[in-house]
Amino acid sequence: MTNEEVLKIKDVAALLKVGEKTIYSMAQSGELPAFKVRGQWRFSRKDMDEWIEKQKEATQGLSEDEGK
């Protein structure tokens, strides 16, 4: 598996440990980096890895603010 891998909704749901409906609504609202192929959502593994890192950084920033 490489960073050029293209994931389906079920793959991203398993990766993030959430339901497929959650991934669908997040993609539809633009919360997740996604694109459509013939009406079906697809996700770049590279984009998902970057998105996860940004979420971790944002969460760590919030945790540090709470401690002040």
C-alpha positions as CSV (number, residue, x, y, z in Angstrom):
1,M,0.0,0.0,0.0
2,T,1.3,3.4,-0.9
3,N,0.3,7.0,-0.4
4,E,-1.1,7.0,-3.9
5,E,-3.8,4.5,-2.8
6,V,-7.4,5.5,-3.4
7,L,-9.9,4.6,-0.6
8,K,-13.6,4.0,-0.6
9,I,-16.0,5.1,2.1
10,K,-15.8,1.8,3.9
11,D,-12.0,2.0,3.9
12,V,-12.0,5.5,5.4
13,A,-14.7,4.5,8.0
14,A,-12.5,1.6,9.1
15,L,-9.4,3.8,9.2
16,L,-11.1,6.4,11.4
17,K,-13.2,3.9,13.3
18,V,-16.5,5.6,12.6
19,G,-19.6,4.7,10.6
20,E,-19.9,4.9,6.8
21,K,-22.7,7.4,7.1
22,T,-20.4,9.7,9.1
23,I,-17.8,9.5,6.4
24,Y,-20.4,10.2,3.7
25,S,-21.7,13.2,5.5
26,M,-18.2,14.6,6.2
27,A,-17.3,14.2,2.6
28,Q,-20.5,15.8,1.4
29,S,-20.0,18.8,3.7
30,G,-16.3,19.2,2.8
31,E,-15.0,18.3,6.2
32,L,-12.9,15.5,4.6
33,P,-10.8,15.8,1.4
34,A,-12.7,13.7,-1.1
35,F,-13.6,13.5,-4.8
36,K,-16.3,11.7,-6.8
37,V,-15.9,9.1,-9.5
38,R,-19.1,8.5,-11.3
39,G,-21.1,9.7,-8.3
40,Q,-19.2,7.6,-5.7
41,W,-16.9,9.2,-3.1
42,R,-13.2,8.4,-3.2
43,F,-10.4,9.5,-0.9
44,S,-6.7,9.8,-1.5
45,R,-4.7,7.9,1.2
46,K,-2.1,10.7,1.2
47,D,-4.9,13.4,1.7
48,M,-6.3,11.3,4.6
49,D,-3.0,10.9,6.3
50,E,-2.5,14.7,6.1
51,W,-6.0,15.3,7.3
52,I,-5.4,13.0,10.3
53,E,-2.2,14.8,11.2
54,K,-3.9,18.2,11.0
55,Q,-6.7,16.9,13.3
56,K,-4.1,15.6,15.8
57,E,-2.3,19.0,15.8
58,A,-5.6,20.9,16.3
59,T,-6.6,18.6,19.1
60,Q,-3.2,18.9,20.8
61,G,-3.5,22.7,20.6
62,L,-6.8,22.6,22.3
63,S,-5.5,20.4,25.0
64,E,-2.6,22.7,25.7
65,D,-5.0,25.7,25.9
66,E,-7.2,23.9,28.4
67,G,-4.3,23.4,30.7
68,K,-3.6,27.2,31.0
